[in-house]
Amino acid sequence: MNIKKWITRDFPVVEETATVSECLHRMRQYQTNECVVKDNEGHLKGVVNREDLIDLEMDSPVSDRISLPEFFIHEDDSITHALLLFLEHQEPYLPVVDEDLKVVGAVSLHDFLEALVEALAMDVPGIRFSVTLEDRPGELKKLVDALSSGKINILSILTARELDGKREVVVKVDTEDEKLLHDLLGMVGIEAESMEKEEGF
């Protein structure tokens, strides 16, 4: 999934000519301790942190305390790449730049959670169920083929490896017929460990 859909234009950013007072105001406005800095043409210059501004006069320029960004993403990067950067740097925002390194927006942790909601199909009605399969080629195909035989569409699917050579699979499908699901899975020798209807929102 591409990050472009979840880029926000409303985030803490100032130009490099901004004063400490202006930068701190922007941080308070967004309830964060960090602000993205760009030049007058929109290119990413770096970031400033509240702690870096403590010993400066309020009318001092923030340009003296800009740190080169160790983290930013391009607008065509993937959601998974953004997640790895969030985990690595633990920052509330990731600056997003175009191919010319011009700031086009930012992605927040909240934006990422919205992307996750869509990827997991939490916003649409259906049934989410979990099964445990052998962790080997072909096992997942049996599950998919069983659902296909009942003309059931898969809305999302997640897998996670377990320690005993098994793989947990969590699937969201576009039916509300639990009996049909149990019957289809039973035909290929798969038993659902959990099954829950979701109304979406």
TORPA-4810 file (N, C-alpha, C, O; in nm, 3 decimals):
<nodes>
NODE_1_0.084_-0.119_0.000_0.000_0.000_0.000_0.088_0.124_0.000_0.187_0.133_0.073_M
NODE_2_0.051_0.221_-0.083_0.127_0.344_-0.097_0.087_0.444_0.011_-0.029_0.451_0.050_N
NODE_3_0.185_0.522_0.059_0.160_0.617_0.167_0.086_0.742_0.120_0.031_0.816_0.202_I
NODE_4_0.083_0.765_-0.011_0.032_0.892_-0.064_-0.109_0.924_-0.018_-0.141_1.040_0.008_K
NODE_5_-0.193_0.823_-0.007_-0.334_0.844_0.029_-0.349_0.904_0.168_-0.448_0.971_0.196_K
NODE_6_-0.252_0.879_0.257_-0.266_0.919_0.397_-0.177_1.038_0.434_-0.159_1.067_0.552_W
NODE_7_-0.122_1.105_0.335_-0.042_1.224_0.364_-0.133_1.337_0.411_-0.235_1.364_0.349_I
NODE_8_-0.095_1.402_0.521_-0.170_1.516_0.569_-0.095_1.645_0.537_0.028_1.649_0.544_T
NODE_9_-0.169_1.749_0.503_-0.108_1.880_0.477_-0.111_1.966_0.603_-0.057_2.077_0.605_R
NODE_10_-0.175_1.915_0.707_-0.192_1.990_0.831_-0.099_1.931_0.936_-0.134_1.834_1.003_D
NODE_11_0.020_1.989_0.951_0.121_1.934_1.040_0.215_2.047_1.084_0.214_2.153_1.022_F
NODE_12_0.296_2.027_1.188_0.384_2.133_1.238_0.502_2.158_1.146_0.594_2.077_1.138_P
NODE_13_0.500_2.271_1.076_0.607_2.307_0.983_0.627_2.457_0.985_0.531_2.533_0.994_V
NODE_14_0.752_2.501_0.976_0.785_2.643_0.965_0.894_2.660_0.861_0.961_2.563_0.824_V
NODE_15_0.910_2.783_0.813_1.022_2.812_0.724_1.147_2.840_0.808_1.137_2.872_0.926_E
NODE_16_1.263_2.828_0.746_1.388_2.841_0.820_1.409_2.982_0.875_1.494_3.003_0.961_E
NODE_17_1.333_3.079_0.824_1.343_3.217_0.874_1.255_3.241_0.997_1.256_3.350_1.053_T
NODE_18_1.180_3.140_1.039_1.089_3.156_1.153_1.168_3.180_1.281_1.283_3.138_1.294_A
NODE_19_1.104_3.248_1.376_1.166_3.272_1.506_1.135_3.157_1.601_1.049_3.073_1.574_T
NODE_20_1.207_3.155_1.712_1.182_3.055_1.815_1.038_3.064_1.863_0.971_2.963_1.884_V
NODE_21_0.989_3.188_1.880_0.852_3.208_1.926_0.752_3.146_1.830_0.658_3.078_1.873_S
NODE_22_0.771_3.167_1.700_0.680_3.112_1.600_0.686_2.959_1.599_0.583_2.892_1.584_E
NODE_23_0.805_2.906_1.615_0.821_2.761_1.613_0.756_2.697_1.735_0.688_2.595_1.724_C
NODE_24_0.776_2.757_1.852_0.716_2.703_1.974_0.563_2.711_1.968_0.493_2.622_2.016_L
NODE_25_0.513_2.819_1.907_0.368_2.831_1.890_0.314_2.718_1.804_0.209_2.661_1.834_H
NODE_26_0.388_2.685_1.698_0.345_2.576_1.610_0.348_2.443_1.684_0.259_2.359_1.666_R
NODE_27_0.448_2.423_1.768_0.455_2.299_1.846_0.338_2.288_1.942_0.278_2.182_1.957_M
NODE_28_0.306_2.400_2.009_0.192_2.398_2.102_0.062_2.371_2.028_-0.025_2.299_2.077_R
NODE_29_0.051_2.429_1.909_-0.070_2.412_1.829_-0.095_2.265_1.797_-0.210_2.220_1.793_Q
NODE_30_0.013_2.190_1.773_0.000_2.049_1.735_0.035_1.954_1.850_0.040_1.832_1.831_Y
NODE_31_0.059_2.011_1.968_0.090_1.931_2.087_0.203_1.832_2.061_0.190_1.712_2.085_Q
NODE_32_0.313_1.886_2.011_0.430_1.804_1.981_0.556_1.879_2.021_0.551_2.000_2.044_T
NODE_33_0.666_1.809_2.030_0.793_1.871_2.068_0.887_1.889_1.950_1.006_1.917_1.967_N
NODE_34_0.834_1.872_1.831_0.919_1.877_1.713_0.849_1.950_1.600_0.726_1.948_1.590_E
NODE_35_0.927_2.014_1.515_0.870_2.088_1.403_0.957_2.067_1.279_1.080_2.070_1.287_C
NODE_36_0.893_2.045_1.165_0.962_2.031_1.038_1.000_2.171_0.988_0.922_2.266_1.004_V
NODE_37_1.117_2.183_0.928_1.164_2.312_0.877_1.190_2.300_0.727_1.252_2.203_0.681_V
NODE_38_1.143_2.399_0.651_1.167_2.402_0.507_1.222_2.538_0.468_1.207_2.635_0.542_K
NODE_39_1.286_2.545_0.350_1.334_2.675_0.303_1.223_2.748_0.230_1.110_2.698_0.222_D
NODE_40_1.254_2.867_0.178_1.147_2.948_0.117_1.097_2.891_-0.015_0.998_2.940_-0.071_N
NODE_41_1.163_2.788_-0.067_1.116_2.721_-0.187_1.048_2.588_-0.155_1.003_2.516_-0.244_E
NODE_42_1.040_2.557_-0.025_0.969_2.437_0.016_1.053_2.313_0.035_1.001_2.207_0.068_G
NODE_43_1.186_2.325_0.015_1.273_2.208_0.032_1.291_2.176_0.181_1.298_2.266_0.264_H
NODE_44_1.300_2.049_0.211_1.320_2.006_0.348_1.460_2.047_0.396_1.560_2.011_0.334_L
NODE_45_1.465_2.122_0.506_1.593_2.162_0.565_1.628_2.076_0.686_1.745_2.054_0.715_K
NODE_46_1.526_2.028_0.755_1.552_1.946_0.873_1.438_1.956_0.972_1.323_1.982_0.936_G
NODE_47_1.471_1.935_1.098_1.373_1.944_1.206_1.435_2.019_1.322_1.557_2.026_1.336_V
NODE_48_1.350_2.076_1.405_1.396_2.136_1.531_1.317_2.075_1.645_1.198_2.047_1.632_V
NODE_49_1.385_2.056_1.756_1.323_1.998_1.874_1.311_2.105_1.981_1.393_2.196_1.989_N
NODE_50_1.207_2.095_2.062_1.184_2.195_2.167_1.307_2.211_2.257_1.341_2.323_2.294_R
NODE_51_1.372_2.101_2.291_1.489_2.108_2.379_1.603_2.189_2.317_1.682_2.250_2.389_E
NODE_52_1.610_2.189_2.184_1.717_2.263_2.116_1.697_2.414_2.123_1.790_2.490_2.096_D
NODE_53_1.576_2.457_2.159_1.543_2.600_2.156_1.544_2.664_2.294_1.525_2.785_2.306_L
NODE_54_1.566_2.585_2.398_1.550_2.633_2.535_1.638_2.755_2.566_1.592_2.848_2.631_I
NODE_55_1.763_2.754_2.519_1.856_2.861_2.557_1.859_2.977_2.458_1.947_3.063_2.467_D
NODE_56_1.765_2.981_2.363_1.761_3.089_2.264_1.658_3.195_2.301_1.558_3.166_2.367_L
NODE_57_1.684_3.318_2.257_1.586_3.424_2.274_1.465_3.396_2.185_1.477_3.331_2.081_E
NODE_58_1.349_3.445_2.226_1.226_3.416_2.154_1.226_3.471_2.012_1.158_3.418_1.924_M
NODE_59_1.303_3.579_1.989_1.306_3.637_1.854_1.425_3.587_1.772_1.452_3.639_1.664_D
NODE_60_1.497_3.487_1.824_1.608_3.429_1.750_1.556_3.341_1.637_1.448_3.282_1.650_S
NODE_61_1.630_3.330_1.527_1.586_3.240_1.419_1.612_3.094_1.456_1.711_3.062_1.521_P
NODE_62_1.522_3.008_1.415_1.539_2.866_1.445_1.645_2.803_1.355_1.687_2.689_1.378_V
NODE_63_1.688_2.875_1.253_1.783_2.819_1.157_1.914_2.776_1.223_1.985_2.690_1.171_S
NODE_64_1.946_2.837_1.340_2.070_2.801_1.409_2.063_2.662_1.472_2.167_2.604_1.505_D
NODE_65_1.944_2.608_1.489_1.929_2.482_1.561_1.863_2.372_1.477_1.811_2.275_1.532_R
NODE_66_1.866_2.387_1.347_1.806_2.285_1.261_1.896_2.162_1.258_2.016_2.172_1.237_I
NODE_67_1.837_2.047_1.279_1.909_1.920_1.269_1.879_1.857_1.134_1.765_1.859_1.088_S
NODE_68_1.982_1.801_1.073_1.958_1.730_0.948_1.868_1.610_0.975_1.892_1.536_1.070_L
NODE_69_1.765_1.591_0.895_1.670_1.483_0.923_1.730_1.346_0.898_1.784_1.319_0.791_P
NODE_70_1.719_1.260_0.997_1.761_1.122_0.979_1.648_1.039_0.922_1.667_0.924_0.881_E
NODE_71_1.530_1.097_0.920_1.414_1.021_0.879_1.319_1.109_0.799_1.280_1.217_0.843_F
NODE_72_1.283_1.064_0.683_1.175_1.122_0.603_1.137_1.018_0.500_1.212_0.923_0.476_F
NODE_73_1.023_1.035_0.440_0.978_0.939_0.340_0.936_1.012_0.214_0.901_1.130_0.217_I
NODE_74_0.941_0.941_0.104_0.896_0.996_-0.022_0.748_0.964_-0.040_0.697_0.866_0.015_H
NODE_75_0.680_1.046_-0.118_0.535_1.032_-0.130_0.492_0.903_-0.198_0.375_0.865_-0.190_E
NODE_76_0.585_0.834_-0.265_0.549_0.706_-0.327_0.602_0.587_-0.248_0.602_0.474_-0.298_D
NODE_77_0.648_0.610_-0.123_0.694_0.500_-0.039_0.575_0.418_0.011_0.460_0.460_0.002_D
NODE_78_0.606_0.302_0.065_0.501_0.211_0.111_0.467_0.236_0.258_0.546_0.294_0.333_S
NODE_79_0.350_0.189_0.297_0.307_0.195_0.436_0.405_0.119_0.525_0.436_0.163_0.636_I
NODE_80_0.453_0.004_0.478_0.543_-0.076_0.561_0.674_-0.003_0.587_0.730_-0.014_0.696_T
NODE_81_0.724_0.071_0.487_0.847_0.148_0.507_0.824_0.257_0.612_0.909_0.281_0.697_H
NODE_82_0.708_0.323_0.605_0.675_0.426_0.703_0.667_0.367_0.843_0.715_0.427_0.939_A
NODE_83_0.607_0.250_0.855_0.594_0.185_0.986_0.732_0.155_1.045_0.753_0.176_1.164_L
NODE_84_0.823_0.106_0.964_0.958_0.076_1.013_1.027_0.202_1.064_1.099_0.198_1.164_L
NODE_85_1.006_0.315_0.995_1.065_0.441_1.041_1.002_0.487_1.172_1.072_0.538_1.260_L
NODE_86_0.871_0.471_1.184_0.804_0.505_1.310_0.863_0.424_1.425_0.892_0.478_1.532_F
NODE_87_0.880_0.295_1.403_0.932_0.208_1.508_1.076_0.243_1.542_1.116_0.237_1.658_L
NODE_88_1.154_0.280_1.441_1.296_0.308_1.462_1.319_0.442_1.532_1.405_0.453_1.620_E
NODE_89_1.242_0.545_1.492_1.270_0.680_1.541_1.171_0.728_1.647_1.200_0.823_1.720_H
NODE_90_1.055_0.663_1.657_0.955_0.695_1.759_0.921_0.844_1.760_0.914_0.907_1.865_Q
NODE_91_0.900_0.899_1.642_0.861_1.039_1.628_0.711_1.047_1.595_0.656_0.953_1.537_E
NODE_92_0.646_1.158_1.632_0.501_1.169_1.607_0.467_1.193_1.461_0.357_1.162_1.416_P
NODE_93_0.563_1.250_1.385_0.539_1.279_1.243_0.659_1.234_1.160_0.773_1.236_1.206_Y
NODE_94_0.630_1.194_1.037_0.735_1.169_0.939_0.717_1.270_0.826_0.611_1.271_0.763_L
NODE_95_0.817_1.355_0.797_0.805_1.446_0.683_0.797_1.366_0.553_0.862_1.263_0.538_P
NODE_96_0.715_1.414_0.461_0.701_1.350_0.330_0.750_1.448_0.224_0.710_1.564_0.222_V
NODE_97_0.838_1.401_0.135_0.896_1.487_0.032_0.871_1.428_-0.106_0.844_1.309_-0.121_V
NODE_98_0.880_1.516_-0.208_0.870_1.468_-0.346_1.010_1.437_-0.398_1.106_1.435_-0.321_D
NODE_99_1.022_1.413_-0.527_1.151_1.373_-0.584_1.255_1.484_-0.578_1.375_1.458_-0.589_E
NODE_100_1.209_1.609_-0.560_1.301_1.722_-0.548_1.329_1.759_-0.403_1.387_1.864_-0.374_D
NODE_101_1.287_1.672_-0.311_1.301_1.693_-0.167_1.222_1.814_-0.117_1.259_1.875_-0.016_L
NODE_102_1.115_1.848_-0.187_1.024_1.951_-0.138_0.922_1.887_-0.045_0.870_1.779_-0.073_K
NODE_103_0.895_1.955_0.065_0.800_1.903_0.163_0.659_1.909_0.106_0.611_2.017_0.069_V
NODE_104_0.593_1.795_0.098_0.456_1.791_0.046_0.355_1.760_0.156_0.234_1.768_0.134_V
NODE_105_0.404_1.726_0.274_0.314_1.695_0.384_0.385_1.614_0.490_0.508_1.617_0.501_G
NODE_106_0.307_1.541_0.565_0.362_1.456_0.670_0.267_1.340_0.692_0.150_1.345_0.652_A
NODE_107_0.317_1.238_0.755_0.234_1.125_0.796_0.250_1.110_0.947_0.361_1.102_0.999_V
NODE_108_0.138_1.106_1.016_0.141_1.090_1.161_0.108_0.946_1.197_0.064_0.868_1.113_S
NODE_109_0.130_0.913_1.323_0.094_0.780_1.370_-0.056_0.757_1.354_-0.100_0.646_1.325_L
NODE_110_-0.135_0.863_1.375_-0.280_0.852_1.356_-0.314_0.818_1.211_-0.401_0.735_1.185_H
NODE_111_-0.244_0.882_1.117_-0.266_0.852_0.975_-0.234_0.706_0.946_-0.304_0.639_0.871_D
NODE_112_-0.126_0.658_1.007_-0.088_0.519_0.986_-0.195_0.425_1.040_-0.226_0.323_0.978_F
NODE_113_-0.252_0.458_1.156_-0.358_0.374_1.212_-0.481_0.372_1.122_-0.547_0.269_1.110_L
NODE_114_-0.511_0.486_1.058_-0.622_0.489_0.963_-0.594_0.396_0.845_-0.683_0.327_0.796_E
NODE_115_-0.470_0.396_0.799_-0.432_0.307_0.689_-0.446_0.161_0.732_-0.488_0.076_0.653_A
NODE_116_-0.410_0.134_0.857_-0.420_-0.002_0.908_-0.566_-0.047_0.916_-0.598_-0.161_0.885_L
NODE_117_-0.653_0.045_0.958_-0.797_0.014_0.964_-0.848_-0.026_0.826_-0.924_-0.122_0.813_V
NODE_118_-0.805_0.047_0.723_-0.849_0.014_0.587_-0.789_-0.118_0.540_-0.857_-0.200_0.478_E
NODE_119_-0.660_-0.139_0.570_-0.594_-0.262_0.526_-0.657_-0.385_0.590_-0.661_-0.492_0.530_A
NODE_120_-0.706_-0.369_0.713_-0.769_-0.481_0.784_-0.918_-0.490_0.756_-0.987_-0.578_0.810_L
NODE_121_-0.970_-0.400_0.672_-1.113_-0.398_0.637_-1.201_-0.386_0.761_-1.308_-0.445_0.768_A
NODE_122_-1.154_-0.308_0.859_-1.232_-0.289_0.981_-1.351_-0.198_0.958_-1.443_-0.193_1.040_M
NODE_123_-1.350_-0.124_0.847_-1.455_-0.026_0.820_-1.572_-0.084_0.741_-1.666_-0.010_0.709_D
NODE_124_-1.568_-0.211_0.707_-1.676_-0.272_0.629_-1.732_-0.392_0.705_-1.659_-0.456_0.781_V
NODE_125_-1.860_-0.424_0.685_-1.919_-0.539_0.755_-1.868_-0.672_0.701_-1.826_-0.681_0.586_P
NODE_126_-1.873_-0.773_0.786_-1.830_-0.906_0.745_-1.799_-0.991_0.867_-1.839_-0.958_0.979_G
NODE_127_-1.728_-1.099_0.845_-1.686_-1.188_0.954_-1.535_-1.200_0.952_-1.474_-1.220_0.847_I
NODE_128_-1.474_-1.188_1.070_-1.331_-1.212_1.085_-1.312_-1.342_1.162_-1.369_-1.361_1.269_R
NODE_129_-1.231_-1.431_1.106_-1.207_-1.558_1.174_-1.059_-1.592_1.171_-0.984_-1.540_1.088_F
NODE_130_-1.018_-1.678_1.262_-0.878_-1.719_1.267_-0.868_-1.870_1.262_-0.952_-1.942_1.315_S
NODE_131_-0.763_-1.917_1.197_-0.734_-2.060_1.188_-0.584_-2.080_1.207_-0.506_-1.985_1.193_V
NODE_132_-0.545_-2.201_1.238_-0.402_-2.235_1.246_-0.373_-2.340_1.139_-0.437_-2.445_1.133_T
NODE_133_-0.274_-2.310_1.055_-0.238_-2.399_0.945_-0.092_-2.443_0.960_-0.014_-2.379_1.031_L
NODE_134_-0.058_-2.552_0.893_0.082_-2.592_0.885_0.157_-2.484_0.806_0.106_-2.431_0.708_E
NODE_135_0.278_-2.453_0.851_0.356_-2.347_0.785_0.435_-2.407_0.669_0.556_-2.428_0.677_D
NODE_136_0.362_-2.435_0.560_0.425_-2.493_0.442_0.346_-2.453_0.318_0.228_-2.419_0.328_R
NODE_137_0.408_-2.456_0.202_0.341_-2.415_0.078_0.214_-2.496_0.053_0.211_-2.617_0.074_P
NODE_138_0.110_-2.428_0.006_-0.013_-2.494_-0.033_-0.122_-2.493_0.072_-0.239_-2.511_0.039_G
NODE_139_-0.085_-2.473_0.199_-0.186_-2.476_0.306_-0.282_-2.358_0.294_-0.403_-2.375_0.309_E
NODE_140_-0.230_-2.241_0.268_-0.315_-2.123_0.257_-0.405_-2.134_0.133_-0.519_-2.086_0.135_L
NODE_141_-0.355_-2.196_0.028_-0.434_-2.212_-0.094_-0.561_-2.293_-0.067_-0.666_-2.265_-0.124_K
NODE_142_-0.551_-2.394_0.020_-0.670_-2.474_0.053_-0.778_-2.386_0.115_-0.896_-2.401_0.085_K
NODE_143_-0.736_-2.295_0.202_-0.830_-2.204_0.266_-0.893_-2.111_0.164_-1.015_-2.092_0.162_L
NODE_144_-0.811_-2.053_0.078_-0.861_-1.959_-0.023_-0.955_-2.030_-0.120_-1.059_-1.976_-0.155_V
NODE_145_-0.918_-2.150_-0.163_-1.003_-2.225_-0.256_-1.137_-2.261_-0.192_-1.240_-2.259_-0.259_D
NODE_146_-1.136_-2.293_-0.063_-1.260_-2.327_0.006_-1.354_-2.207_0.008_-1.474_-2.221_-0.017_A
NODE_147_-1.300_-2.089_0.037_-1.383_-1.968_0.038_-1.433_-1.936_-0.102_-1.548_-1.895_-0.120_L
NODE_148_-1.347_-1.953_-0.201_-1.385_-1.925_-0.339_-1.498_-2.016_-0.385_-1.586_-1.973_-0.460_S
NODE_149_-1.496_-2.141_-0.341_-1.601_-2.235_-0.382_-1.738_-2.193_-0.332_-1.840_-2.228_-0.390_S
NODE_150_-1.740_-2.117_-0.223_-1.866_-2.066_-0.169_-1.895_-1.924_-0.213_-1.986_-1.859_-0.161_G
NODE_151_-1.815_-1.875_-0.311_-1.830_-1.739_-0.365_-1.820_-1.633_-0.255_-1.894_-1.535_-0.253_K
NODE_152_-1.727_-1.657_-0.163_-1.701_-1.563_-0.054_-1.574_-1.485_-0.085_-1.470_-1.543_-0.115_I
NODE_153_-1.584_-1.354_-0.078_-1.472_-1.267_-0.110_-1.388_-1.239_0.014_-1.442_-1.212_0.121_N
NODE_154_-1.256_-1.244_0.000_-1.165_-1.211_0.110_-1.142_-1.060_0.111_-1.102_-1.002_0.009_I
NODE_155_-1.166_-0.997_0.225_-1.146_-0.853_0.240_-1.008_-0.819_0.294_-0.949_-0.718_0.256_L
NODE_156_-0.957_-0.903_0.382_-0.821_-0.885_0.433_-0.771_-1.018_0.487_-0.849_-1.105_0.524_S
NODE_157_-0.638_-1.030_0.489_-0.579_-1.154_0.541_-0.444_-1.121_0.604_-0.363_-1.049_0.546_I
NODE_158_-0.422_-1.175_0.724_-0.296_-1.158_0.796_-0.244_-1.295_0.837_-0.322_-1.384_0.869_L
NODE_159_-0.113_-1.310_0.837_-0.056_-1.435_0.886_0.059_-1.404_0.981_0.126_-1.302_0.967_T
NODE_160_0.080_-1.493_1.077_0.191_-1.480_1.171_0.244_-1.618_1.204_0.168_-1.710_1.233_A
NODE_161_0.375_-1.632_1.200_0.437_-1.762_1.228_0.434_-1.790_1.378_0.463_-1.703_1.459_R
NODE_162_0.400_-1.913_1.413_0.403_-1.957_1.551_0.527_-2.043_1.574_0.596_-2.079_1.478_E
NODE_163_0.555_-2.077_1.700_0.681_-2.144_1.733_0.684_-2.292_1.699_0.791_-2.351_1.691_L
NODE_164_0.568_-2.352_1.678_0.563_-2.497_1.661_0.547_-2.540_1.515_0.491_-2.646_1.488_D
NODE_165_0.596_-2.459_1.423_0.585_-2.494_1.282_0.448_-2.470_1.225_0.414_-2.520_1.118_G
NODE_166_0.368_-2.393_1.296_0.234_-2.360_1.251_0.230_-2.213_1.211_0.323_-2.137_1.237_K
NODE_167_0.121_-2.174_1.147_0.101_-2.035_1.110_-0.043_-1.996_1.141_-0.137_-2.060_1.096_R
NODE_168_-0.058_-1.889_1.220_-0.191_-1.837_1.247_-0.234_-1.749_1.130_-0.157_-1.665_1.083_E
NODE_169_-0.356_-1.768_1.085_-0.410_-1.691_0.973_-0.540_-1.626_1.018_-0.631_-1.694_1.066_V
NODE_170_-0.548_-1.495_1.003_-0.669_-1.420_1.039_-0.726_-1.360_0.912_-0.658_-1.287_0.840_V
NODE_171_-0.853_-1.391_0.884_-0.915_-1.354_0.757_-1.045_-1.278_0.783_-1.123_-1.315_0.871_V
NODE_172_-1.067_-1.171_0.706_-1.195_-1.099_0.708_-1.262_-1.125_0.574_-1.202_-1.105_0.468_K
NODE_173_-1.388_-1.169_0.578_-1.461_-1.202_0.456_-1.592_-1.124_0.450_-1.639_-1.072_0.551_V
NODE_174_-1.651_-1.117_0.330_-1.768_-1.033_0.309_-1.901_-1.107_0.322_-1.996_-1.078_0.250_D
NODE_175_-1.907_-1.203_0.412_-2.032_-1.273_0.438_-2.067_-1.260_0.586_-1.980_-1.233_0.668_T
NODE_176_-2.194_-1.281_0.618_-2.235_-1.284_0.758_-2.292_-1.421_0.794_-2.353_-1.439_0.899_E
NODE_177_-2.270_-1.518_0.705_-2.323_-1.653_0.723_-2.217_-1.740_0.791_-2.132_-1.798_0.724_D
NODE_178_-2.223_-1.749_0.923_-2.124_-1.826_0.997_-2.132_-1.975_0.965_-2.029_-2.042_0.955_E
NODE_179_-2.253_-2.027_0.949_-2.269_-2.170_0.920_-2.203_-2.206_0.788_-2.136_-2.308_0.777_K
NODE_180_-2.224_-2.122_0.687_-2.162_-2.147_0.557_-2.010_-2.149_0.569_-1.944_-2.234_0.509_L
NODE_181_-1.955_-2.057_0.647_-1.811_-2.053_0.666_-1.761_-2.182_0.731_-1.664_-2.242_0.685_L
NODE_182_-1.827_-2.223_0.839_-1.788_-2.346_0.908_-1.793_-2.465_0.813_-1.703_-2.549_0.813_H
NODE_183_-1.898_-2.472_0.732_-1.914_-2.585_0.639_-1.804_-2.586_0.533_-1.748_-2.691_0.503_D
NODE_184_-1.774_-2.469_0.477_-1.671_-2.461_0.372_-1.534_-2.497_0.427_-1.457_-2.569_0.362_L
NODE_185_-1.503_-2.448_0.546_-1.374_-2.480_0.607_-1.366_-2.628_0.642_-1.263_-2.693_0.625_L
NODE_186_-1.477_-2.681_0.692_-1.480_-2.822_0.729_-1.456_-2.914_0.612_-1.401_-3.023_0.628_G
NODE_187_-1.498_-2.872_0.492_-1.480_-2.954_0.372_-1.333_-2.978_0.340_-1.298_-3.076_0.275_M
NODE_188_-1.245_-2.887_0.386_-1.101_-2.903_0.360_-1.025_-2.931_0.490_-0.903_-2.918_0.495_V
NODE_189_-1.099_-2.970_0.593_-1.036_-3.011_0.718_-0.978_-2.898_0.800_-0.883_-2.918_0.876_G
NODE_190_-1.035_-2.779_0.788_-0.988_-2.663_0.864_-1.096_-2.623_0.964_-1.214_-2.614_0.929_I
NODE_191_-1.055_-2.599_1.087_-1.150_-2.558_1.191_-1.118_-2.417_1.237_-1.004_-2.386_1.271_E
NODE_192_-1.219_-2.332_1.237_-1.200_-2.194_1.283_-1.185_-2.191_1.434_-1.266_-2.249_1.507_A
NODE_193_-1.080_-2.124_1.481_-1.057_-2.113_1.625_-1.136_-1.998_1.686_-1.170_-2.001_1.804_E
NODE_194_-1.165_-1.899_1.605_-1.250_-1.788_1.648_-1.324_-1.735_1.527_-1.275_-1.745_1.414_S
NODE_195_-1.441_-1.679_1.551_-1.522_-1.624_1.442_-1.609_-1.514_1.500_-1.684_-1.537_1.595_M
NODE_196_-1.599_-1.395_1.442_-1.670_-1.280_1.499_-1.727_-1.193_1.388_-1.657_-1.158_1.293_E
NODE_197_-1.854_-1.158_1.402_-1.916_-1.066_1.307_-1.872_-0.923_1.339_-1.863_-0.884_1.455_K
NODE_198_-1.845_-0.847_1.234_-1.808_-0.706_1.249_-1.902_-0.621_1.165_-1.928_-0.652_1.048_E
NODE_199_-1.954_-0.516_1.225_-2.051_-0.431_1.156_-1.986_-0.327_1.066_-2.052_-0.274_0.976_E
NODE_200_-1.859_-0.298_1.089_-1.795_-0.190_1.014_-1.842_-0.056_1.067_-1.915_-0.049_1.166_G
NODE_201_-1.800_0.051_1.001_-1.842_0.185_1.046_-1.829_0.284_0.932_-1.859_0.402_0.949_F
</nodes>
